[in-house]
Amino acid sequence: MNYMEEYKAWLESPYIDDETKKELLSIKDNEEEIKERFFKYLEFGTAGLRGKIGAGTNRMNKYIVAKATQGLAQFILEKSDPKMGVVIAYDVRHFSKDFARIASEVLAGNGINVYIFDDIRPTPMLSFAVRHLRATAGIVITASHNPPEYNGYKVYWKEGSQILDDVAIPVQENIKKIKDFGEIKYLNFDEGVKRGIIKVIGKEVDEAYYEKVLSLALNDDIDKNISIVYTPLNGTGNIHVRHVLKERGFNNVYVVKEQELPDPDFKTVGYPNPEDIKAFKLALELAREKNADIVLATDPDCDRLAVMVKHNDEYIALNGNQTGAVLINYLLSQRSKKGLLKEKSMIIKSIVTGNLGKNVAEKYGVLTFETLTGFKNICGLENKLEKEGYQFEFGYEESIGFVTGNFVRDKDGVISAMMLSEAAGYYKKQGKTLVDVLNDLYKEYGYYLENNFSLIYEGIEGMEKIKRIMKYYRNNFPKKIGNLNLEKYIDYLDGNVYNVDGEKIGEVNKDHIPSSNVLRFFFEDGSWYAVRPSGTEPKLKVYIYSFATDREESERKLKLIEETFRNIVDKI
């Protein structure tokens, strides 16, 4: 598209307000900025929209939100029942509430019922509300843990999980057909409320959600006096995590004051990602003061949870694989004792998540299914397998996303905080920390260690380099690294499993794992690594997992695989 023509069209459009035009006029002499804002439309996909806030086609603003919502509205009118309604939630970010109201007005303008939350809510509560209210879809305005200048728009379908291609592609086609903002239908928010087509929801949905979350509790024979420090990182988790922990009887919960209240600028942390140890700085100060047993952090939309554990007088961070394995061990051991596990009980993990949790599940007779990264895929597979009679026990991925129960179809930081606190209280009563539990698992199942990292390749040259690396590894992968012999590899682009000579020896379940540009290499000893280009950034993502019966040997293998990989890609 011609960026200058688009820029002028926005300035001349009768549907663009004066404030937006003023912002655009302020960049009239900056062609590079005009190009950046107008060289394309924000792409609508299975993850919805995400981008920097501002005026322009390649920005998050009320016009782009309205256009996306009109495209969704048309799909609902064609394929579903508008009376079922759409649930809308929003986070703490700049313009989140405004964008949520715009989406409400467009849906109502198309005759579609709307349920909109009265204030900020965690993303998983949107997933719950879609199912609870039997709505046809859900929208949440959030950019998760992105920097403050970003916002986003995610769409959920009636099962409560994020949309997949069967919805995303036709909605995107509808959006592309809208040539003029005048085609978008609106009904004023207050008028919509007056007519009853827009309903404001809150307390009654919260209470139904809390009841379901608390029903997941497995054990009261725990130490409820454990000391817990919690930070919502100035996001949506504060009220809901604290409420659930209090209802479970955890009274020694201390919240980081500076990060307790919503702040769209995330001034105390900058990059509000709990995977980043720097996000724990203030929480650790409070933890040392309060002698906390565990330190919990949720990201701004409260769908992911990170934990640090006090062990031998120091605080140790558990990564997503480790936390997942500890939770699986606790949940399945307790459910097994209570006779709650079924023959078709299962967990679901992503293909780049480690195998320790899978081995723990196997001990309890629980099956493990794999799918692509992202909870849209994990919960999408849950929806399918549920219809085949499987009982969902747990879903997780290495990037600190976890969920249990069947009433939320997304990762859930509230549920995760409660279950991890329960596990910590249970093991403390036995004189153990969560790190002790993890070490016990290593002793029983072997040392699964990991190093996941990204290689950044900017610009057009960078994109070409990523393509060359993927092509090289499809054709010239090393069959031996040190004393590690390659056994097989999977190319998820064609869904086939190959031996070291490139001969097809099997295929993945393509109904569970759609085609994706991912390569995964397995060694005879149980170590493996995977490579994939990022779908959203100029990065090559690398996942390395080593396995050995003792830690030192596993660490040696991990280092060896990484060094070999880096040496190869440097020369490509």
N, C-alpha and C positions, 0 to 999 in steps of 0.2 A: 504494500500500500504506500501511497505517496504521503509522507509525513507532513509536508508543508500544506498540502491540500486539506488534510484532516484537521490540522491546526486552524486553518482559516475557516473551515466549516464549523468548528466549535465556536469560534469567535462570532460568526454570523448567525448561528442557530437561535431561533426564538425560544427554544426549550432549555437553553443553558442560562443559568442565572448570572446576575451582574457580578456577584462575588467571585464566581469561577472565572468569568471573563477577565476580571481585574488581575487574578493570579496569572492567567495566560498572557496578558499584556505585559506583565512584569518580566517575561522571558523573551519578548519579541526580538531582541537583538542577540539572543544566545541560540544560534542554530543547533548546536550540539545538544542543548537541553531540550529543544523542541523535538529533535530527532528521537532522543531517548524516550520522551513521553508519548510520541505518536507514530513510531515506526511499525507498531503492531498493536493488536488488541490483546489484553490479558487473556491467556488461554484458559478456557473452561475445560476441566477434565474430571477424573474420578476424585481428585482432591479439591474440586471446586475451583476457586480463584485465590490467588495470593500475590500481593505486590506492595510496593511502596504507596503510601497515601499521597494523593495530589490530583490535580487536574490533568486529564489526558486519557488516551485510549489504553495506554500501558501502565495505568495507575489504578489504585483502589479509590473510588469516589462514588457518590450517590448515583451517578448516571450509569456507570458500569454495573453497579449492584442492581439497579432497576432493570437494566437490559437483561442481565442474567436471570433475574426473577421472572421477567416476562417470558423468557425461553422455557423456564421450568414450569410456569403456569400453563403454557400451551401444551406441554407434555402431560401434565396432570389432567387437563380437560380432555385430552385425546385418549389417555390410557387408564385413568383412575376415576375416583368419585370425589368431586370437589367438596362435597359435604363432610367427608372424613377429616378434612382440614390439614393444615401444615403447622407444626410447632416451630417457634423461633426463639433462640437463645442468643446471648451475646456476652462477650468478656469485658475486660477493663480497658481495652485499648482506645486510642483516640478514634472518635466517630463510630465506635461499635454500636452504641445505642441508636444513633442516627441511622446507620445502615440497616439495623434491625427494623426500625419503624418504616423506612422506605420499602423494604421487602414486604412488610405487612400491608402497606398501602397498595402495592402492585398486585399482590395476591387477592386482596379484597376487591380491587378494581376489576379483577377477572372473575369475580363471583366465587372465590375459593375461601372457605372458612379458615380463620387464623387463630392460633393460640400463642400469645407472646408472653414471655416471662416478665415479671414486674421489675426485675433488677438483674444484675450479673449472676451467672450460674456457671458451674463447671460443665465442660463439654459432655462428659458422660451422662449428666442429668438430662441433656437434650435427647440422647439416645434412649434413656429410660422413658421420658415423657412421650416420645413417638409411639412406643409400645403400649404404655399405660393408657394413653388417650385414644388408642387405636387410630392414629392419624395416618394419612397416606405418605407423608414426608416430613422432614425436619430441615431447618437451616440453622447453622450456628455461625455467628460472626466472630472470628478469632484468627489470629496468626500464630497460635501456640507459643513457642519459645523464641520466635524471631525477634530481632531488635525492634525498638519502640516505633520506628518510622513505618513499620509494616502493618497491614491488616489483611484479613482473608474472609472467605465465604465458603463454608463446607455444606454439602447436601447429603441428607440421609433418606433412605427409603423406608417403607412401612415396617420392615423387620427390625428397624432401629440401627442398622449398620450403614456405613457410608456407601454411596452409590458405586456401582461398577460400570463397565462400558455399555451394558445394555440400556442404562439410563443416561449416562454421561454423553454418549455420542449423539443420540437424537436431541438432547437438550442443547448441545453445542450447535447442531444444525439449525435448530430454531433460533438461537441467538444470532447466528450469521445472517439469517433471513431478515432480521430487523435492520432496516437501512436508515431509519429516522427515529429520533427519540420521541417524536409525536405519535408513534405507533404504540407506545407503552401506555397501558391503562392504569389509572390511579383512583383510589377512593380515599379521601382525607381520613387520617387516623382517628380523630375524635368522632367523625361521622360514622366510621366503621364500628367503633365501640358502641355508639348510640344505637346503631341498627342491629348489633349483636353478631355481626359477621367477624368482628375482631374481639376476641376474649382475652383479657389479661389474667394470667395464671400465676400462682405462687405457692402459698403455704400448703394447700391441699396436695399438690404434686410433691413438694419437698417431703411432707410427712409420709406419703406412700413410698417414696424412694428410701427414706431412712428406715422404714419398717422392713423393706426388702434387704437392705444392706445388713442390718442387725440380725436378720434371720440366717445369715451366712455363718455366724459365730459357731464355733465347734466345741469350745471347751471353756468352762468357768473355773476349772481347777488350775488357775494360773496366778502369777504374782502381778496383781493389778497396781501395786505400788511402784512399778518401774517408773523411772524418770524419763520423760520423752520431751525433746525439744523439736518444735515444728516451725517451718517457715513456708508460707504460701508464695513467697517471692513477689509480694505486692499484687498477686493475682486473685483468682476466683475461689480458691480452696478454703480460705480462712474459716468461715462460718460452718461449713459443711463437714470438714475434717474434724474440727473441734467438737461439733455436736455429736458426731458418731463416736468419737473416742470417749467423750463424757458419758454417753449412754451405756457404753461398754464397761464403765466403772474405772476408767483410767483418769485419776484426779491429779496426777503430777505431770500435767502437760503445760509446757512453757512455750509461748509463741514469741518469735523475734519481733519486738515492738516496731523496729524501723521498717519491717517488711510485712506487717500485719494488714495494713489498710491498702486498698487498691491505689495503684499509681501507674498511669499509662506510660510514663517515661522510665519506669524501673530504675530510678536514680540510685538506689542502693546497690545495684548489681550490674547495670549496663546491659549485659547479655543474659537474660533470665532463663538459662538452661541448666537444670539441676544435674545433668550429666557432667557439667564442667565443675570441677572441684572448687573453683574460685567463687561459685555461687553460695558455697557453704561458709564463707568467711565469718559473717555475723552470727550465724547459727552455731558455729563451733565456739565462738567466744562465750555465748550463753550456755552452751553445753558444758564447758569447763567450769563455769560458775555454778551451775546446778548439778554437776556430777551426773549428767544424763547417761542413761544406758544406750539409747538410740537417738539419732538425729534424723528427722524426716524432712524432705523438701519436695513440694509439688511444683510443676511448671505453671505458668500463668493461667492456662485453661484447665488445670488440675486433672489432666488425663494420665500423666506419667508421675512416677514416684522414684526418688533416689534416697538411699539410706547410708548413714555412717554409723558404725557400731563401736562402742567402747570395749576395748579388749586389751588386757595387760597395760592399762593406764594410757593407751593412745587410741585415737579415733581412726578407724579403718573404713574406707569406702568400699562397698560392694558394688560390682558392676551389674548390668542387667541379667547376664547369664547366671551369675552367682546368686543374686536375689531370687531369680526365678527358680533355681534348683532348691534353695532353702524353702521357699514357699510351697513348691510341689511336694517336697518331703513332708512338710508339716501338714498340708491339706490332705494328702492321700493317706498318711499314717493315721490321722484322726478319723477320716471318713471310712477307712478300712475297719478300724475298731468299732465304729458305730454301724457297720454293715450297710453303708450307703453307696458303696461302689457296685457297679453293674458289670455284666460280662462285656457290654459294649461301651464302657466308660472310656473317655479319650481326652487327651490334651492336644492342642494345636500350637505349633511354633513356626517361625519363618525359616526359610532354607539357609539363612546366614546366622541363625542362632545355634549355640553350642549343643552338645549331646549329653551333658551331665543330667539335665532335667529329664531327658528321654530315658536314660538308664534308670533313674530313680522311679519313673512311672512304670517301667517294665517290671520292676520288683513287685509292684502292687497289682500286676496284671492289667495295667491301663495302657491302651494303645496310644501311639503318637502319630499324628498326621502333620505333614509339612505343606506350606504354601509360600507364595512370594511375600516379600517384606510389606509391612503396612497392615494395620488392623482392619482396613477395608477388606483385605484378602483373608485374614484370620477369621473374622466374623462372617464374611461371605461364605467361607467353607463350613463354619459352624452351622449356618442356616441350612446348607445342603445336607450335611451329615445328620442333623437333628431329624430331618424328614426320613432318613434311612434307619432311624431307631437308636442312634448313638446318644450317649449321655455326656454332655460337655462338663469337664471338670476344671479346666484351666487353659488360658491362652496367654502367650507371651512372646516377646522378641528381645533381642540383646540391647535395644535402645530404651530400656527401662519402662516398657509398657507391659502391663499385666491386667488380667481380669479373671474373675471366677463368678459363678452364678450364671443364670440364663436370662436375666432381666435387663442387662445392659449389653449392647452389642458394639462395644468399643473398649479401648483401654480405660481404666478407671482409677484415678489417684485416691479417691475417697475409700473405695473398697480395699485397695492395696494397702493404704495406711492402717486401716483397721485390722486386716488379717496379719500384717507384719508385726504390729504391736501385740496382737494376741500370741503370735509365735514367739516373740521376744519374752513375753511374760511367762509362757509355758516353759521355755527352756531355762529361764532364770531360776525358776522353782527347782530345776534339776541341777543348778549350779553351772549352767552353760551360757555363753554368749552366742549370738548368731554366727560369729566367726568360728567358734568351737564346732558348731553344727556343720558349717561348711567344711572345716578340716576333717570332720568325721566322714563326710560324704566323699572327700578326696581319698581318704584311707580305704573306704569300702569299694569305690568305683574307679579309682585311678585319678591322676592329676590332669584334668582338662584345663589348660591355660590358653589365653588368647591375646591377640594384639590386633585390634581393628583400627585402621587409619585410612586417611584420604590423601591422594596425591592431586594437587591442584594444577590444572593446565588451562591458563586463561586464553581467551580469544580464539580466532579461527585456527591458528597454528596448534593451539591446545586441543581443540576438538579433533583435529587430524591426528595428533599424537595419541589421543585416547583410542581412536579407531584403529591405528596401527598396532597398539598394544593388544587390543582385543583380537585382532586378526592374527597376530603372532602367536598368542596363547591358544588360539583355535588350531593352529597348524604346527607349531614348533615348541610346544610345552616341554619342560625338562622331565624326563622319565625317571630320573633319580636325583635326589638332593642329599649329598653326603651319604649317610647309610640308610636313607629313607627311599624305599622303592615305591613308585607310583603303582596303584592297583587298577584304577579306573577314573573316568571323569564324566561329568554330566554337562551337556550343553543345553541350557534351558531355552535357547532360541528355537531349536527343533525338538526339544523334549526327549532327546535320546541319551542313553548311557553307552559309553564306549570303553573298550579296553585300551591298554597303552599303545597298541598298534593302530588305533583309530577304527577298529571294527565294532560295529553296533552289537551290543550284548543285551540290550533291554531298553525300556523307556519309562519315563515318569508317568504318573497318573495325570494326564492332561486335563482331566475334569477338575482336578484339585489345583494344578499348577499351570496357569496359562503361559504362553510363550513370552519369554523375557530375555534380554541380553545379559545373561549371567553365566559364568563358567565356574565349575566347582571341581576341584581335584582331590582325590582320596588316596592316601598312602596305605600300605599294607598294615601299618601299626595302629591305625585309627586316627592319626593326625590328618588334617585336611586344610585347604584354603580355597577361597572364592574371590572372584573379581567381577565387578560390574561398574558401568558408568552410572553416575548419578543422573536421575531423570530431571533434576531441577537446577543443578549447579555444574560449573566446569570442573568436575572432580571425577577421579577414578577411585571407587571405594574398594578397599581390600580387607578381607576378613581371614585371619590366620588362627587356626586352632591346633594346638599340639596335645599329644596324649602320651603318658608314660606312667609306670607304676610308682615312680618317685619324682618329687618336685624338680630336683636339679636336672634330671634327664629331660623332663618336659620343657623346662626353661631353655635348655640347650637346643632342643629341636625347634622351639619357637623362634629363637634368634637366628638359627640356620636358615629356616624357610624365609624369614623376612629379608635377611641379607642377600640371599640368592635372588629373590624376587626383585629387590631394588637394583641390584647389579644388572639384571637382564633389562628392566624397563629403561634404565639410564642410557642403554646403548641402542634402543629402538628408535 
